[in-house]
């Protein structure tokens, strides 16, 4: 133990690592939304064969959300923190994403 560290400090849960200041994250999110919207417009413009791929993309997004939530929870964010961002209750977030993973 470091001489300046108080023994009680070792029993505290780890503090969440906060978001790194990555400028590209917000821009990248906007880019992804534009691409998905454009893809939906292409499907809506009479490309019925691409509808299956669009639905598969939605499944992949759901999987990605689960991975992101799991990663955030592993970084130390509470279910309440995560639930607030998702607009659901803490219990709902835990039930949906906190199962056996």
Secondary structure, 3 states (H helix, E strand, C coil): CCCCCCHHHHHCCCCCCCCCCCCHHHHHHHHHHHHHHHHHHHHHCCCHHHHHHHHHHHHHHHHHHHHHHHHHHHCCCCHHHHHHHHCCCHHHHHHHHCCCC
